């Protein structure tokens, strides 16, 4: 478990756990802005948006910032434990390149789609690809 100076962070997607370990701090893209968490943070639940989560991992000799692509979901903080449940989550180092043709295809599908629910799903997929592309370019 964690002491008063560290967090236990678990990032989980439907496919598998993505990260589990101690951290000095973490931040994630909420649906309405970025949220940062330090040890001792008050309990809360946050709806996540599409973007990046950063975890300052202190399991080695030197702290290291680990980056993750997150596609919506929820983040819960309680007793120095942070759990991120996401529709899709990937370590940035494991992301593959984004095909520009996929972005163009989704843009076209969005303009042609008349069902509002399906259009929102396509828009979320497009934002996910763009977010992954930005994260890869920032590496």
Backbone torsions as a table, in degrees:
resi	resn	phi	psi	omega
1	UNK	NA	177.7	-176.8
2	UNK	-101.3	154.0	174.2
3	UNK	-93.7	-170.1	-175.8
4	UNK	-71.9	-10.0	-177.2
5	UNK	-106.0	-0.9	180.0
6	UNK	-134.7	161.8	174.2
7	UNK	-109.4	152.6	166.1
8	UNK	-102.5	120.4	-177.4
9	UNK	-114.8	130.3	174.8
10	UNK	-126.5	123.5	176.6
11	UNK	-114.4	121.7	-172.1
12	UNK	-129.6	133.8	172.5
13	UNK	-116.5	166.7	-179.8
14	UNK	-58.0	-30.9	-177.9
15	UNK	-71.2	-43.2	-175.7
16	UNK	-176.6	166.0	171.7
17	UNK	-64.2	139.8	-177.3
18	UNK	-102.9	-35.4	-179.5
19	UNK	-155.7	142.5	172.3
20	UNK	-151.1	122.4	179.2
21	UNK	173.9	176.3	179.2
22	UNK	-77.0	154.1	-179.6
23	UNK	-149.8	149.1	173.9
24	UNK	-78.6	-33.4	178.8
25	UNK	-166.1	171.3	174.2
26	UNK	-155.1	159.2	173.9
27	UNK	-142.0	155.4	-179.1
28	UNK	-151.4	157.8	178.8
29	UNK	-83.7	106.7	174.2
30	UNK	-80.3	171.6	-178.1
31	UNK	-65.0	-23.8	-176.8
32	UNK	-121.3	16.6	178.9
33	UNK	148.6	-173.5	-177.2
34	UNK	-94.6	143.2	177.7
35	UNK	-120.2	135.9	177.5
36	UNK	-115.8	144.2	-176.7
37	UNK	-132.1	129.0	174.7
38	UNK	-117.4	162.7	174.7
39	UNK	-54.1	142.0	-179.7
40	UNK	87.1	3.5	-179.1
41	UNK	-61.8	144.8	177.7
42	UNK	-64.2	150.0	176.9
43	UNK	-60.0	141.0	177.6
44	UNK	-165.1	162.6	172.8
45	UNK	-128.6	132.6	-176.5
46	UNK	-128.1	136.3	172.2
47	UNK	-80.3	128.8	-177.9
48	UNK	-92.5	152.0	173.5
49	UNK	-101.8	-160.0	177.6
50	UNK	-99.9	125.4	-179.6
51	UNK	166.9	-145.9	-171.8
52	UNK	-111.4	144.3	167.8
53	UNK	-117.6	137.9	178.6
54	UNK	-122.0	132.3	179.9
55	UNK	-122.8	124.9	174.1
56	UNK	-88.4	99.2	-174.6
57	UNK	-79.6	126.4	178.6
58	UNK	-117.0	30.3	-179.3
59	UNK	-81.3	-17.9	-179.9
60	UNK	-102.3	-170.2	-179.2
61	UNK	-67.5	-29.6	179.0
62	UNK	-125.4	139.2	175.8
63	UNK	-59.5	143.8	-177.8
64	UNK	-137.4	131.8	177.7
65	UNK	-84.7	122.0	176.5
66	UNK	-105.8	138.3	-175.3
67	UNK	-116.2	142.2	-178.5
68	UNK	-136.0	140.3	171.9
69	UNK	-87.0	129.3	-176.8
70	UNK	-122.3	131.7	176.6
71	UNK	-113.9	90.8	176.7
72	UNK	55.1	176.7	-179.8
73	UNK	128.8	-151.0	-177.9
74	UNK	-139.6	150.3	176.3
75	UNK	-124.2	131.9	177.6
76	UNK	-122.4	135.7	175.4
77	UNK	-118.2	131.3	176.4
78	UNK	-163.4	126.1	175.5
79	UNK	52.5	50.9	179.4
80	UNK	60.4	25.4	174.4
81	UNK	-122.9	133.0	178.6
82	UNK	-119.4	125.7	176.9
83	UNK	-119.7	124.5	176.1
84	UNK	-109.9	119.4	174.4
85	UNK	-109.8	117.2	-173.6
86	UNK	-127.9	147.2	174.7
87	UNK	-57.4	-36.8	177.5
88	UNK	-154.2	132.4	178.8
89	UNK	-143.7	135.5	-179.4
90	UNK	-142.3	141.6	170.7
91	UNK	-64.7	134.1	-176.4
92	UNK	-58.6	-32.2	-179.6
93	UNK	-68.3	-15.9	180.0
94	UNK	-99.9	-1.3	179.8
95	UNK	-70.2	142.6	174.5
96	UNK	-97.2	166.7	179.1
97	UNK	-62.4	150.8	178.3
98	UNK	-94.0	129.1	-179.7
99	UNK	-82.3	118.8	178.9
100	UNK	-56.4	-28.5	178.5
101	UNK	-65.0	-33.3	177.8
102	UNK	-66.3	-39.5	178.1
103	UNK	-64.4	-45.3	179.1
104	UNK	-63.1	-40.7	179.1
105	UNK	-62.0	-44.8	179.6
106	UNK	-65.4	-40.5	177.8
107	UNK	-59.2	-43.0	179.6
108	UNK	-65.6	-43.8	179.5
109	UNK	-61.6	-38.6	-179.8
110	UNK	-62.6	-43.7	-178.9
111	UNK	-67.6	-27.9	-178.5
112	UNK	-91.1	-16.4	-175.2
113	UNK	-76.3	132.6	179.6
114	UNK	-104.3	-20.4	178.9
115	UNK	-78.7	118.0	-176.8
116	UNK	-60.4	-37.1	180.0
117	UNK	-67.4	-45.9	178.8
118	UNK	-64.9	-37.4	178.6
119	UNK	-62.1	-41.2	178.1
120	UNK	-64.5	-38.8	177.4
121	UNK	-63.8	-44.5	178.3
122	UNK	-63.7	-39.3	178.9
123	UNK	-63.0	-41.5	177.9
124	UNK	-63.9	-40.5	177.2
125	UNK	-62.4	-41.2	178.8
126	UNK	-64.3	-44.6	178.3
127	UNK	-62.3	-38.4	178.0
128	UNK	-61.2	-47.9	179.6
129	UNK	-62.5	-42.6	179.3
130	UNK	-64.4	-40.2	178.9
131	UNK	-64.0	-46.0	177.5
132	UNK	-60.4	-40.8	178.8
133	UNK	-61.8	-44.9	178.6
134	UNK	-62.6	-43.1	-179.8
135	UNK	-63.8	-40.2	178.4
136	UNK	-65.8	-40.4	-179.9
137	UNK	-69.1	-25.9	-179.2
138	UNK	-80.2	-10.5	-177.8
139	UNK	-72.9	NA	NA
